[in-house]
Amino acid sequence: MQKTTKRYVVLASVAAGLLALGAYAFMANRSPAGPQAPAAGAAPAPASGAKPAAGAGGPPGGGFPTAVELARVASVSLAIDVSAVGSLRSNESVTLRPETAGRISSIAFKDGVPVAKGALLVGLDDATQAAELAQARANLELARSTQKRNEDLHQKKFISGQALDSSAATLRVQEAAVALAEAKVAKTRIRAPFSGVVGIRNVSVGDYVKEGQELINLEDLRVLKVDFRLPEATLPRLKIGQVIEITSDALPGEKFEAVLDAINPLVEANGRAISCLARLDNAAGKLRPGMFVRTRLIFESRDNALMVPEQAVVADPAQSFVFQVVEGKAKKVVVKTGLRRDAQVEIVEGLKAGDVVVTAGQLKLRDGAPVRDAEAAASPATSPAAPAAAPPAAKPEEGKPAKAAS
């Protein structure tokens, strides 16, 4: 019985202590803290109603400058352009194929070398075609002799006009036969249709090829075609003859100039894009067909365009604005924006070159609020008012007393 009574007394004491502690904490948080005595060496607290010193931190709206990041409005040259990706094509490109079946008798070119127009590239066995041509030429000579003899006989009234007409028709038939035989022989000779560079062949002498079988490709590399597509919104600005800047990832740092040569009159329904074709002078031979390129078409160039970082512009449903810093205070300025380039936005109206705007911390600002440069405040070299931090005291080694400060 005595143990039970003692246990109840202990529990009651603990509960009373917890209640007292909770009441003390509640009253301490509810009542404002009274004035405290300044620590030794600390500056005395400002008198009631006195404004805090400039540069002191504190909540926005209470007279304390808000730390923000700043940037100046820059005046630059701005190009109004449109960029796209494209690919290169040969000015002329063809894959040579035989029009008749036969066995390859000769190959008159070396892989990957330039050839002139009309140069013989591949020859097929033409023994059969050559024999047919010789036969047709013999028949033609006989028809010519017969026609000449019939003309003499007709003048002497020995044959009729019908016999003369029949021999003349036979002569024309034999002339056509010769032309046909010559065409068959010519088809056994595959020649370059234009000057260019031949590719790598996949046939050899002695191979039997069929009609239409691929033998070799021929590319004209002196001029290249640039095939690219632009949005339909650029159609009113496109004109034949405009200069296009070409760059390639394979040749970093080099730029080439092409000229807009053709615009497809049909807008693609799928992507709402316009197919364009430009011509590029490739006399140096640095570029090749099939390469991936980037195109840049400049419509207009503006001088003294005002640019600010994109972070400075606050998007509002009604209008865009920035906070301009004037005499250490934030001023809300409504602006009209233009083009955007490389995380920069053009300011058409509202600011002038050299103005200082806030790029970070706008959410804590209101019109007329005092501000300070966060970067300048963080650097003692650029902020003389900021007191230098005292170096931390060195910890004494174990077993040795700390040295007294001089």
Residue pairs with C-beta under 8 A, 6 or more apart in sequence:
35 45
38 44
38 45
46 52
51 63
52 58
52 63
52 64
54 65
54 328
54 370
55 65
55 372
55 377
55 383
55 385
55 386
56 64
56 65
57 64
57 65
57 67
58 64
60 66
60 364
60 365
60 366
60 369
61 366
61 369
63 370
64 370
65 328
65 370
65 371
65 372
66 330
66 361
66 364
66 365
66 369
66 370
66 371
66 372
67 361
67 371
67 372
67 373
67 374
67 377
68 323
68 330
68 358
68 359
68 360
68 361
68 362
68 364
68 365
68 371
68 372
68 373
68 374
69 358
69 359
69 360
69 361
69 373
69 374
69 375
70 325
70 356
70 357
70 358
70 359
70 373
70 375
71 308
71 309
71 312
71 356
71 357
71 359
72 354
72 355
72 356
72 357
73 306
73 307
73 308
73 347
73 351
73 352
73 353
73 354
73 355
73 356
73 357
74 306
74 307
74 308
74 353
75 304
75 305
75 306
75 307
75 353
76 304
76 305
76 307
77 301
77 302
77 303
77 304
77 305
78 301
78 302
78 305
78 307
78 339
78 341
78 346
79 298
79 300
79 301
79 302
80 298
80 299
80 300
80 301
80 302
80 339
81 296
81 297
81 298
81 299
82 230
82 231
82 234
82 296
82 297
82 299
83 294
83 295
83 296
83 297
84 228
84 229
84 230
84 294
84 295
84 297
85 228
85 292
85 293
85 294
85 295
86 226
86 227
86 228
86 229
86 292
86 293
86 294
86 295
87 226
87 227
87 228
87 290
87 291
87 292
87 293
88 224
88 225
88 226
88 227
88 280
88 287
88 288
88 289
88 290
88 291
88 293
89 224
89 225
89 226
89 227
89 289
89 290
90 196
90 219
90 220
90 221
90 224
90 225
90 289
91 220
91 221
91 222
91 223
91 224
91 225
91 279
92 194
92 196
92 218
92 219
92 220
93 217
93 218
93 219
93 220
93 289
94 193
94 194
94 217
94 218
95 214
95 215
95 216
95 217
95 218
96 121
96 122
96 190
96 214
96 215
96 216
96 217
96 218
97 211
97 212
97 213
97 214
97 215
98 122
98 124
98 187
98 190
98 209
98 210
98 211
98 212
98 213
98 215
99 187
99 211
99 212
100 124
100 184
100 187
100 188
100 211
101 208
101 209
101 210
101 211
102 124
102 125
102 126
102 188
102 208
102 209
103 124
103 125
103 206
103 207
103 208
103 209
104 122
104 123
104 124
104 125
104 203
104 204
104 205
104 206
104 207
104 208
104 209
105 123
105 124
105 125
105 126
105 205
106 122
106 123
106 205
107 121
107 122
107 123
107 201
107 203
107 204
107 205
108 119
108 120
108 121
108 122
108 123
109 115
109 119
109 121
109 198
109 201
109 216
111 198
111 199
111 200
111 201
112 197
112 198
112 199
112 200
113 197
113 198
114 195
114 196
114 197
115 121
115 192
115 195
115 196
115 197
115 198
115 218
116 192
116 195
117 192
117 193
117 194
117 195
118 191
118 192
119 191
119 192
120 189
120 190
120 191
121 190
121 191
121 192
121 198
121 215
121 216
122 189
122 190
122 203
122 215
122 216
123 188
123 189
123 190
124 188
124 189
124 190
124 209
125 188
126 185
126 188
126 189
129 181
129 184
129 185
129 187
129 188
130 185
132 181
132 184
133 178
133 181
133 182
133 184
133 185
135 181
136 174
136 177
136 178
136 180
136 181
137 178
137 181
139 174
139 177
140 171
140 174
140 175
140 177
140 178
142 174
143 167
143 170
143 171
143 173
143 174
143 175
144 171
144 174
146 167
146 170
146 171
147 167
147 168
147 170
147 171
150 159
150 163
150 164
150 167
151 164
153 159
154 160
154 161
154 163
154 164
190 215
192 198
192 218
193 218
194 218
194 220
195 220
196 218
196 219
196 220
196 221
197 218
197 219
197 220
197 221
198 216
198 217
198 218
199 216
199 217
199 218
199 219
200 216
201 215
201 216
202 214
202 215
203 209
203 215
209 215
219 289
221 282
221 285
221 288
221 289
222 281
222 282
222 283
223 279
223 280
223 281
223 282
224 279
224 280
224 282
224 287
224 289
225 261
225 277
225 278
225 279
225 280
226 244
226 246
226 258
226 277
226 278
226 279
226 280
226 293
226 295
227 275
227 276
227 277
228 276
228 278
228 293
228 295
229 268
229 271
229 273
229 274
229 275
229 276
230 238
230 273
230 274
230 276
230 297
231 272
231 273
231 274
232 267
232 272
232 273
232 274
234 274
234 297
234 299
235 267
235 274
237 299
238 260
238 263
238 274
238 276
238 297
239 260
240 260
240 261
240 262
240 263
241 259
241 260
242 259
242 260
242 297
243 257
243 258
243 259
243 260
243 298
244 257
244 258
244 259
244 260
244 278
244 295
244 296
244 297
245 255
245 256
245 257
245 295
245 296
245 297
245 298
246 255
246 256
246 257
246 258
246 278
246 280
246 293
246 294
246 295
246 296
247 254
247 255
247 256
247 293
247 294
247 296
248 254
248 256
248 287
248 291
248 292
248 293
248 294
249 292
249 294
250 291
251 286
251 287
254 286
256 280
256 287
257 280
257 281
258 278
258 279
258 280
258 295
259 278
259 279
260 276
260 277
260 278
260 297
261 277
261 278
261 279
262 276
262 277
263 274
263 275
263 276
263 277
264 274
264 275
264 276
264 277
266 275
267 273
267 274
268 274
268 275
278 295
280 287
287 293
304 353
305 338
305 346
306 346
306 347
306 348
306 351
306 352
306 353
307 341
307 344
307 345
307 346
307 347
308 322
308 344
308 345
308 347
308 351
308 357
308 359
309 343
309 344
309 345
309 359
310 340
310 343
310 344
310 345
311 359
311 360
312 322
312 323
312 345
312 357
312 358
312 359
313 320
313 321
313 322
313 335
313 337
313 345
314 320
314 321
314 322
314 323
314 362
319 334
320 334
320 335
320 336
320 337
321 332
321 333
321 334
321 335
321 350
322 332
322 333
322 335
322 350
322 351
322 357
322 358
323 330
323 331
323 332
323 333
323 357
323 358
323 362
323 365
323 371
324 330
324 331
324 332
324 333
324 351
324 355
324 356
324 357
324 358
325 331
325 356
325 357
325 358
325 371
328 370
328 371
328 372
329 368
329 369
329 370
329 371
330 358
330 365
330 366
330 367
330 368
330 369
330 370
330 371
331 367
331 368
332 366
332 367
333 350
333 351
334 350
335 347
335 348
335 349
335 350
335 351
336 347
336 348
336 349
336 350
337 345
337 346
337 347
337 348
338 345
338 346
338 347
338 348
339 345
339 346
340 346
351 357
358 365
358 371
360 374
361 371
361 374
365 371
375 382
376 382
376 383
377 383
377 386
380 386
380 388
393 402
394 402
395 402
396 402
396 403
